[in-house]
Amino acid sequence: MTKAEIVAQVARKTGIEKVAVQATMEEFMNVVKEALAENENVYLRGFGSFIVKKRAEKTGRNISKNQSIIIPAHNIPSFKPAKTFINDVKKSVK
């Protein structure tokens, strides 16, 4: 499902114009990205959590040049679904 399809479905179910739904959705995504960029997790009860995971420094290999490189410690965004979310998805498998 694409973002456009989600916008269309939310607009149809709520009766709100697509333009307003899209603007709201874009701003929601911006707020989540900004929070994660500031190392702040976002918790949505019953849906899941957008969290920042910390990756430790490690040694990697550049195969084409046959040399070791140091990959510095860094943060990555992650999503952890809520238990109810997981159970709903598990029930949908037939």
C-alpha positions in Angstrom: 0.0 0.0 0.0 1.4 3.4 -1.0 1.1 6.7 0.8 -1.4 7.9 -1.8 -3.6 4.8 -1.2 -3.5 5.4 2.5 -4.5 9.1 2.0 -7.4 8.0 -0.3 -8.6 5.4 2.1 -8.5 7.7 5.2 -10.2 10.5 3.2 -13.0 8.0 2.1 -13.5 6.6 5.7 -13.4 10.0 7.5 -15.0 12.2 4.9 -12.1 14.7 5.1 -10.7 16.1 1.9 -7.6 14.3 0.5 -5.6 17.5 0.6 -6.2 17.9 4.3 -5.4 14.2 5.0 -2.2 14.4 3.0 -1.1 17.5 4.8 -1.8 16.0 8.1 0.0 12.8 7.2 3.1 14.7 5.9 3.3 16.7 9.1 2.9 13.6 11.3 5.9 12.0 9.4 7.9 15.2 9.8 7.2 15.3 13.6 8.3 11.6 13.9 11.5 12.2 11.9 12.4 15.4 13.9 11.8 13.6 17.2 14.0 10.6 16.2 16.7 13.0 14.9 16.8 14.5 18.4 17.1 11.0 20.0 13.5 11.1 21.2 11.4 8.0 20.9 7.7 8.2 19.7 5.2 6.0 21.4 1.7 5.3 19.9 -0.3 3.2 22.3 -1.9 0.2 20.6 0.1 0.7 17.4 3.8 0.7 18.2 6.9 2.7 18.9 9.3 4.6 16.6 12.6 4.2 18.5 16.3 5.2 18.0 18.7 2.2 18.1 22.3 2.8 18.7 24.8 0.9 16.6 28.3 0.4 18.1 31.5 1.1 16.2 32.7 -1.9 14.2 35.2 -2.9 11.6 34.0 -3.6 8.1 35.7 -4.5 4.8 35.9 -2.7 1.5 36.1 -5.8 -0.7 37.0 -4.0 -3.9 40.1 -2.3 -2.3 40.8 -5.3 0.1 41.1 -3.1 3.1 39.5 -2.8 6.6 37.5 0.3 7.4 36.1 1.5 10.7 32.3 2.1 10.7 31.7 4.7 13.4 29.0 4.4 16.0 25.7 5.7 14.8 21.9 5.8 15.4 19.3 4.2 13.2 15.5 4.6 13.3 13.5 1.5 14.1 9.8 0.5 14.6 8.6 -1.8 17.3 5.0 -2.9 16.9 2.7 -3.1 19.9 1.5 -6.5 21.1 -2.0 -5.8 19.9 -0.7 -4.9 16.5 1.3 -8.1 16.3 -1.7 -10.2 17.4 -4.0 -8.5 14.8 -1.5 -9.3 12.1 -1.1 -12.9 13.3 -4.9 -13.4 13.3 -5.1 -12.2 9.7 -3.0 -15.1 8.4 -5.2 -17.8 6.9 
